[in-house]
Amino acid sequence: MVARVIPVEPFDLVVFGATGDLALRKIMPALCCRFADGQMPPDARVIGAARGTLGADAFREEVARALDEAFSGADAPSPGCRRAFLQLLDYVTLDARGDEGWPALRDALRGDVVRAFYFSVAPGLFGALAERLERWQLITPETRIVAEKPFGHDLASARELNAMLARHFDETQIYRIDHYLGKETVQNLMAVRFANILFEPLWNARFVDHVQITVAETMGIGGRAEYYRQTGAMRDMVQNHLMQLLCLIAMEPPHRFEPDAMRDEKLKVIRALDPVAPGDVVRGQYDAGDGAPSFAEELGDPGTMTESYVALRTGISNWRWKGTPFYLRTGKRLRRRVSEIAVTFRDPPHSIFGEDARWRENVLVIRLQPDEGMDLRVMIKEPGPGGMRLKDVALDMSFAEALGGDLRIPDAYERLIMDVIRGNQTLFMRSDEVEAAWAWTDPVIEGFEATDTPPAPYAPGSDGPAGAGDLLRRDGRQWREIG
Ligand code: BG6
């Protein structure tokens, strides 16, 4: 299937932190794919900025290596295309906290095109960068900035960050990234809900028994010990990615697929979220195993109280959802890499097949990764004689199969960076949304900090700590298998 590509207007994109992990692993490959698809105009320019005294050629070589690592499949941009993309790159050695490099950056920018500054750096540098952009008069009306997560560490720091950015930029110029919103299947959630009449009448506490949101990873924290020591799964994954998924599942239909209409509805969900009771959250830490070190060893802190896994139960106090629990869980080094949302419906009110009929609930599973698709479990009659025996089967749809074998599912960053250039904020978080998310998350983390009980250990390759099962068991339910 050939995707329809609408080229964006000419732009200068400055990536601060251009030699960092995110820029090389995600941003550059995403740009290269958009270039290969013809979405980037030939006079688009990407300027890497970082402390290292590299020079443009050395930077291009570094990016070339990163592209080689990022691309393996047959649908990767051709070597010729990659070379042409590298020609769009430039590099400026720059000191975020000093004056070095800023005049060179100013000279490299054009006055009459969209200008985007991507802050792919630690949030501690956002303020310095914003101030210098202003001082060197680099902010034009067509300027946008992209702020990577983590956006703050708690409500107070997120507020400070928002206030600081607001001194230099209008809210319409600030693009706070949560890359989950750029995932094709996450956007598909909105299509499934709001482009079909089928689900919406059943999409409420009367018909939905409960919802499970799972983001399980097989990888550990790798080289990100420093970052993870200060975050943990609650800050790294729940406050942003899982909450965004929850919002898209639970929100009211916005009147249009437009930035503020969408963000208003998501905000209402976050504000209606029930606080998490201390007994409704379970933390875990992976043990050593399969030749890999434990989480504590990777952090270099045997007594660490930080979690690599968290599972919790919450609810939404509004007319649509009161009474339907939402169970969220995420962790590293689990059995499989799975991100999915499972909406379990209630039993029919009366069984015409008698009390002994073997019921399984209808479950709609939206698989975000891998093998993106949907799976609806329904009851049918088991074929053959022997009375009316029921069986639950899956109406299983893989998007790749349904949409054609040669479909390449673009990486989230491809969509999001092009949206920045286009000036479309629909898939980015507004300041009040981020603050509301922290306001809900903070008390949970304060609860962690107030206890002496360390996170429960779990075996690598498992489904997480055993205690997570109790969260559902005591409600008469169980987690879906990770796998
Ligand atoms: C990032 C987190 O935001 O998302 C990582 O910081 C996590 O810890 C990653 O591994 C997961 O993203 P994805 O797209 O691989 O599901």
Boltz pocket constraint, residues with backbone or C-beta under 6 A from the ligand:
constraints:
  - pocket:
      binder: B
      contacts: [[A, 149], [A, 217], [A, 236], [A, 339]]
      max_distance: 6.0
